[in-house]
Amino acid sequence: MSPTDPRVAVYTGSFDPITLGHLNVIQRASRLVDRLIVGIGVNAGKDPLFTPEEREQLVRQVTEPFANVEVQEFSGLAVHFVRKCGARVMIRGVRPLTDLETEITMMMANRQLDPGLETVVLLADAEFAHVSSSLIKQIAPIADDSELARFVPPEVIAALRSKMKGRPPASRDL
């Protein structure tokens, strides 16, 4: 890489929905690179609340203030998407340390698939360490808007309310 090559990184995830924790990682990662691409992927192991198009729209809305952030949908392996974007760096956000074991396994697999790809792990700020999209889906039917605003950007609240209409509250005690 020459001094004039732009530094490009890709942050992949399902973002279903995007949370304040995701947004924190995006903001911090955008300061490290010239161009950050947020890749909205399909995870076969998850039952999505929002379509990929809806997720892309929400992520675009909340990342609009970041001039060097782009949003794209992708399917298939994240390493292939990263290379297609012309990047050699993948950003990963880690919340509790228990996530780190999974991320290390994924990082080693990605290195086997593409030895030239580097993974940069950003630890979640303490205030976001407990925030996950799964938690949002559990509390959205029973939390009011001011409570949801502690976990998701304001633009996401209306979309959540629309999706949650008619859904029963989660069965877990929160």
N, C-alpha and C positions, 0 to 999 in steps of 0.2 A: 504494500500500500504506500503510495507516494504521499507527500505532505498535502497535495492538492486533491486527493481522493476524498469524497465526502464520507463521513462516518455514518453508516446506516445500520440500524438495529430493528429487530422485529419482536414485538410482544404479542404472543399468541394466547388465546383462551376462548372460552365459550361465551363469557360476558352475558350470562342469562339470569338476571340483568347485570349491567355494569354497576359496581358499588363504589363507595367512596374510597375503599381500599384499592380497587383497580385504578381509580383516577389518581390516587396518590402515587402509585407506581408509574403511571404514564407521565405525570408531571415531573417526577424525579428523573426518569429515564430520558425524557425529552431534553433535559439539561446536559446530558452526557454525550449526546450524538447530534449530528447535523440534521438527520432525518429519522423519525421513528414511525414505523408502520405497525398499526394495531391490526392483527389478523384475527378475524372472527371465524373460528372453526366449528366444525360439527363433531361432537363427541358422542360416538355410538353408545357409550355407557351411561349417558345422561338423558333424562326425559325433559326436553326444553319447554319452557313456558312461552318464550318468544321465538318467532321464526328468525332465521339468519338475517333476513332483510330488516326486520324490526330491530334486531340487536345492532345491526350496522347503523341504522338511522339514529338510535339512541346514543351510541358511542360517538358518532359524528357530532351530534348536538352538544354533548358535554365536553368534547375535546376541541371545539371550535376556537377557544382562546389560545390554543397552542399552535403557532404558525407552522411548526416543523412536524406536526403529527398528521398522518394519513390513516385512513381506515379502509380495509379491504376484507372481503369474505374469502374463505378458502376451504377446500376439502382435501382430504388425503393427509399425508405425513407433514408435520410442521417443518421438518428439515427441508423438504422439497419446496415448500412455500417460502421459507427464508431465502433459499438460493434463487428462487424465481424473482424475488424482490431485489436481488443483487446485494444481499447482506451476508455478513459472516458472523454476526452477533445475534444471539437470541436472548431476550430479556425474560426472566422468570421472577415472579413475585412469590414470596414465602411468608405465610402468616405464622402460625405456631411452629416451633421446632419440629414437631411431628411431620409437617409437610416436607421438611428437608430431606428425609429418607426417600420419599417418593421422587422428589426433584433430582436427587443424586442418581437414582436408578435411571430416570428418564434422560438425564444429562449423559450418562455413560452409554446408553443405547444410541442417543443422537450422535455421539462421537464415533461409534462404530459405523453408523450410517453415513456420516460425513465428518471425517477427521479434521477438516478445515474450519468447522463451525465451533465457535466459542459460546458458552452460556454464561451470562452474567446474572447473578441472583441478587435481588434487592429484598432485604428483610422489610416486612411491613412496619410502618410506624406503630408504636404501642397502641395508639388510639384506634387502630384498624385491625389489630391482630385477631380479633374475634369475628370480624365481618366476613361473611361468605354469601354467595348467591343462594345457597341452600337455606341459610338462616333467613334471608329476605323472603323467600317463598313461604317459609313457615310462619313468619310473623305478619306478613302483609295483610292477610284477611282479618287480623284482630288488632293491629296497631293503628293508631291514628296518624295523620300526616306529619305532625310534629315529631312523633316517635320514629317514623320511617326516615325522616330527614336526617337523622343521626347516622344512617347507614347507606343511603343512596342519594345521588344528586337530585335536586328538585324536579328536573325534567323527567326523571324516571317514575316519580310518584304517580302521576296521572296515568301513565302507561300501565303501571302495576294495578292501579284501581280498575282500569278497563279490563285487564286480563283476569282479574280475580273475581269479577262479578259472577255471582252464582256458585262460586267454589266454596266448599265447606272449609272452616278453619282447620289448620293442621292438627293432627291428633296428639302432638307432643305438648307437654306442659312447659310454658315459657315464663 
